[in-house]
Amino acid sequence: MHLPSSFRNSVELDQAVDSLWNKSINVNTRNVYSTGYKCFIQICGDYITGFNSRSFNMSKVSEDLLLYFVAHCQSVLKLKYSTIKVYLAGIRVHGVNFENVNPICGKFGHTYQRLQNVFNGVKKSESKPLRQKLPITFKILQEIVTCLQCGFFHHDYMDLTFQTAWVLAFYGFLKCNEFTCRTVFDPDSDLCVSDINFVSECEVTVNLKAIKTDMIRYIPTRYYNFIVQDRGRCLSV
């Protein structure tokens, strides 16, 4: 349906539409969008023979052209994933605003799949390697226990509790959440007082109901026997 001439000639409505469009996007964001579109046009001029920015129609933008644009931004301009993402948004906004065309989508309105995959590749290429987690050695354990024995928390109960937790985890090869409770206490899976049995003055049996690697939180009961020396100040297998 064509727009009636009475609407097409309405300067007041045209100004109102432009004002609402401008208010829909933050000024700083609009400036970045404009920078992204100018970068796109410049790259097109560098790679496309006889390119004329004035006569260029956004409907001519293909997925391949966008792929090369992303690759150029990442490999040549050394732009980050977040910046390239905003630049693509700037291309889309320019196409929608001036030519009523969304250049980053296909004819059925879906984002180009190859473009999405390459864009994800940019994101993953920036991911930082995981920090190497080194194990707690016996020497480190000794230093921790010594620090706690000197009254790190200035509270006998807290100091002794943390000593026991450190030694139990070290000798039992345990993960923290295998014998601690992070959220709501669940007696069916969390360590209870009844799971700790003092066999003698120098021997303790600990019953663990579940481990982190068990997805359904159910495994055969696992026991650890610990020898307690120096009245609970130092534990060893």
Solvent accessible surface area in square Angstrom, and as a share of the most:
residue,aa,sasa,rsa
1,M,231,1.03
2,H,171,0.76
3,L,100,0.50
4,P,59,0.37
5,S,60,0.38
6,S,83,0.53
7,F,104,0.43
8,R,135,0.49
9,N,117,0.60
10,S,25,0.16
11,V,99,0.57
12,E,139,0.62
13,L,83,0.41
14,D,71,0.37
15,Q,115,0.51
16,A,44,0.34
17,V,95,0.55
18,D,83,0.43
19,S,45,0.29
20,L,123,0.61
21,W,84,0.30
22,N,71,0.36
23,K,158,0.67
24,S,82,0.53
25,I,27,0.14
26,N,95,0.49
27,V,93,0.54
28,N,109,0.56
29,T,49,0.29
30,R,75,0.27
31,N,84,0.43
32,V,61,0.35
33,Y,39,0.15
34,S,49,0.32
35,T,67,0.39
36,G,0,0.00
37,Y,39,0.15
38,K,136,0.58
39,C,20,0.12
40,F,1,0.00
41,I,27,0.13
42,Q,124,0.55
43,I,11,0.06
44,C,1,0.00
45,G,39,0.37
46,D,101,0.52
47,Y,145,0.55
48,I,67,0.34
49,T,138,0.80
50,G,75,0.72
51,F,43,0.18
52,N,81,0.41
53,S,59,0.38
54,R,229,0.84
55,S,79,0.51
56,F,33,0.14
57,N,63,0.32
58,M,1,0.00
59,S,70,0.45
60,K,141,0.60
61,V,9,0.05
62,S,53,0.34
63,E,27,0.12
64,D,67,0.35
65,L,30,0.15
66,L,0,0.00
67,L,25,0.13
68,Y,158,0.60
69,F,2,0.01
70,V,0,0.00
71,A,46,0.36
72,H,27,0.12
73,C,0,0.00
74,Q,63,0.28
75,S,58,0.38
76,V,87,0.50
77,L,73,0.36
78,K,148,0.63
79,L,42,0.21
80,K,128,0.54
81,Y,42,0.16
82,S,68,0.44
83,T,44,0.25
84,I,0,0.00
85,K,112,0.47
86,V,49,0.28
87,Y,24,0.09
88,L,13,0.07
89,A,23,0.18
90,G,2,0.02
91,I,0,0.00
92,R,85,0.31
93,V,20,0.12
94,H,41,0.18
95,G,0,0.00
96,V,53,0.30
97,N,61,0.31
98,F,137,0.57
99,E,58,0.26
100,N,133,0.68
101,V,44,0.25
102,N,55,0.28
103,P,4,0.03
104,I,27,0.13
105,C,22,0.13
106,G,25,0.24
107,K,183,0.78
108,F,160,0.66
109,G,53,0.51
110,H,139,0.62
111,T,66,0.38
112,Y,47,0.18
113,Q,121,0.54
114,R,119,0.44
115,L,5,0.03
116,Q,72,0.32
117,N,82,0.42
118,V,60,0.35
119,F,18,0.07
120,N,55,0.28
121,G,36,0.35
122,V,9,0.05
123,K,110,0.47
124,K,150,0.64
125,S,72,0.46
126,E,66,0.29
127,S,79,0.51
128,K,178,0.75
129,P,125,0.79
130,L,174,0.87
131,R,206,0.75
132,Q,143,0.64
133,K,178,0.75
134,L,132,0.66
135,P,101,0.64
136,I,72,0.37
137,T,68,0.39
138,F,106,0.44
139,K,141,0.60
140,I,68,0.35
141,L,6,0.03
142,Q,92,0.41
143,E,102,0.46
144,I,38,0.19
145,V,14,0.08
146,T,75,0.44
147,C,60,0.36
148,L,10,0.05
149,Q,66,0.29
150,C,109,0.66
151,G,20,0.19
152,F,119,0.50
153,F,74,0.31
154,H,168,0.75
155,H,98,0.44
156,D,129,0.67
157,Y,153,0.58
158,M,71,0.32
159,D,8,0.04
160,L,78,0.39
161,T,59,0.34
162,F,76,0.32
163,Q,6,0.03
164,T,58,0.34
165,A,31,0.24
166,W,92,0.32
167,V,4,0.02
168,L,15,0.07
169,A,23,0.18
170,F,52,0.22
171,Y,48,0.18
172,G,0,0.00
173,F,181,0.76
174,L,19,0.09
175,K,95,0.40
176,C,99,0.59
177,N,55,0.28
178,E,17,0.08
179,F,26,0.11
180,T,65,0.38
181,C,57,0.34
182,R,218,0.80
183,T,115,0.67
184,V,131,0.76
185,F,103,0.43
186,D,61,0.32
187,P,72,0.45
188,D,118,0.61
189,S,20,0.13
190,D,17,0.09
191,L,39,0.19
192,C,28,0.17
193,V,136,0.78
194,S,102,0.66
195,D,13,0.07
196,I,67,0.34
197,N,85,0.43
198,F,143,0.59
199,V,82,0.47
200,S,53,0.34
201,E,174,0.78
202,C,65,0.39
203,E,50,0.22
204,V,12,0.07
205,T,22,0.13
206,V,8,0.04
207,N,31,0.16
208,L,2,0.01
209,K,55,0.23
210,A,2,0.01
211,I,35,0.18
212,K,105,0.45
213,T,96,0.56
214,D,19,0.10
215,M,165,0.74
216,I,136,0.69
217,R,93,0.34
218,Y,165,0.63
219,I,35,0.18
220,P,117,0.74
221,T,73,0.42
222,R,71,0.26
223,Y,132,0.50
224,Y,45,0.17
225,N,86,0.44
226,F,6,0.02
227,I,59,0.30
228,V,22,0.13
229,Q,98,0.44
230,D,95,0.49
231,R,239,0.87
232,G,16,0.16
233,R,113,0.41
234,C,60,0.36
235,L,18,0.09
236,S,29,0.19
237,V,110,0.63
